[in-house]
Amino acid sequence: MYEEKNCCCMDAEDAQPAQVRTKHRTEEEYRNLMNRLKRIEGQVRGVQKMLEDEVYCPDILVQVSAINCALNSFSRTLLASHIRSCVVNDIKNGREESIDELVETLQKVMK
């Protein structure tokens, strides 16, 4: 599901190469996530155009709210996939620190 590999960036604390975790996604999952992001990108461009066209503030705010909902939906989909694959595999392989990582991630995204 995911793999760890060295990258060219350094960890600030000990000047050692940082470990970067990657995740191989199925073609379908990748395509679905990318399609969602492209739609969101289009929505953002639409809001930029609304601003350029001096559209009334509440109309822009409604579109911004729709973008926030779309981003939240993207995050929920990605989180569900992460739990079902990475977290489950880590626990099965005895890497229970994955639970702490998940809790920390949830605390960051739920601010």
Phi and psi in degrees as a GROMACS rama.xvg file:
@    title "Ramachandran Plot"
@    xaxis  label "Phi"
@    yaxis  label "Psi"
@TYPE xy
-133.97  164.448  TYR-2
-141.083  153.946  GLU-3
-102.257  139.588  GLU-4
-152.138  153.831  LYS-5
-70.9772  149.585  ASN-6
-130.205  172.411  CYS-7
-77.1831  -12.5835  CYS-8
-81.4179  156.157  CYS-9
-112.113  147.924  MET-10
-76.6901  127.802  ASP-11
-63.5545  -31.8035  ALA-12
-69.7054  -45.4883  GLU-13
-125.04  11.337  ASP-14
53.8622  32.0605  ALA-15
-102.113  154.94  GLN-16
-57.9429  132.524  PRO-17
-74.0306  146.122  ALA-18
-87.1749  126.107  GLN-19
-111.233  127.219  VAL-20
-97.2881  134.075  ARG-21
-119.193  161.515  THR-22
-134.655  125.844  LYS-23
-81.4736  125.156  HIS-24
-107.708  151.451  ARG-25
-65.1171  159.095  THR-26
-59.126  -40.0605  GLU-27
-65.4065  -45.1329  GLU-28
-62.4151  -45.9336  GLU-29
-58.8379  -47.8212  TYR-30
-61.3489  -44.6777  ARG-31
-62.4849  -44.3849  ASN-32
-65.9155  -43.4193  LEU-33
-63.7347  -40.7197  MET-34
-60.8742  -41.5302  ASN-35
-61.2253  -46.4362  ARG-36
-64.559  -37.8678  LEU-37
-66.3399  -37.1927  LYS-38
-64.2651  -42.6408  ARG-39
-63.4011  -42.6413  ILE-40
-58.3023  -41.5158  GLU-41
-64.1662  -38.6662  GLY-42
-63.5327  -41.2006  GLN-43
-63.7466  -43.2033  VAL-44
-61.7822  -36.2653  ARG-45
-62.6434  -40.2925  GLY-46
-66.8993  -39.1474  VAL-47
-59.37  -43.2347  GLN-48
-64.7909  -39.8385  LYS-49
-60.1791  -41.8489  MET-50
-64.8511  -45.0462  LEU-51
-59.5037  -36.5124  GLU-52
-85.1327  6.23024  ASP-53
57.666  41.7452  GLU-54
-67.5818  149.333  VAL-55
-58.6989  135.11  TYR-56
-49.6034  -49.4956  CYS-57
-60.4724  -32.3123  PRO-58
-66.8711  -38.8797  ASP-59
-67.4493  -42.4609  ILE-60
-61.6504  -34.9016  LEU-61
-63.7719  -40.7363  VAL-62
-68.8217  -37.2137  GLN-63
-63.6416  -39.4611  VAL-64
-61.9114  -40.2063  SER-65
-63.8278  -38.2429  ALA-66
-64.4129  -43.9272  ILE-67
-59.5198  -42.3863  ASN-68
-62.825  -41.6589  CYS-69
-64.9893  -41.472  ALA-70
-65.2076  -39.9297  LEU-71
-63.3469  -40.0325  ASN-72
-64.8295  -42.0315  SER-73
-58.9727  -46.4061  PHE-74
-62.2797  -42.6468  SER-75
-62.7247  -41.3394  ARG-76
-64.0267  -45.6748  THR-77
-65.0312  -41.2046  LEU-78
-63.3425  -44.195  LEU-79
-60.7889  -42.7777  ALA-80
-63.0236  -43.2138  SER-81
-60.3225  -45.6097  HIS-82
-64.6797  -46.1938  ILE-83
-67.0927  -25.3171  ARG-84
-111.004  -71.9472  SER-85
-60.904  -51.024  CYS-86
-65.6649  -45.2763  VAL-87
-60.9422  -45.7786  VAL-88
-63.3822  -41.5751  ASN-89
-60.3551  -45.3575  ASP-90
-63.7551  -43.5501  ILE-91
-60.3566  -31.3871  LYS-92
-93.4403  12.5516  ASN-93
80.5554  10.2151  GLY-94
-96.517  75.6841  ARG-95
-73.638  -9.27311  GLU-96
-63.8504  -15.4487  GLU-97
-61.8917  -30.2723  SER-98
-66.7596  -44.6302  ILE-99
-61.472  -41.0631  ASP-100
-61.9315  -41.6989  GLU-101
-63.4552  -44.612  LEU-102
-61.2967  -44.2567  VAL-103
-62.2971  -42.1821  GLU-104
-63.2815  -44.5352  THR-105
-61.4463  -38.9806  LEU-106
-63.1635  -37.0431  GLN-107
-70.6134  -42.2225  LYS-108
-81.6625  -14.3103  VAL-109
-98.223  15.0748  MET-110
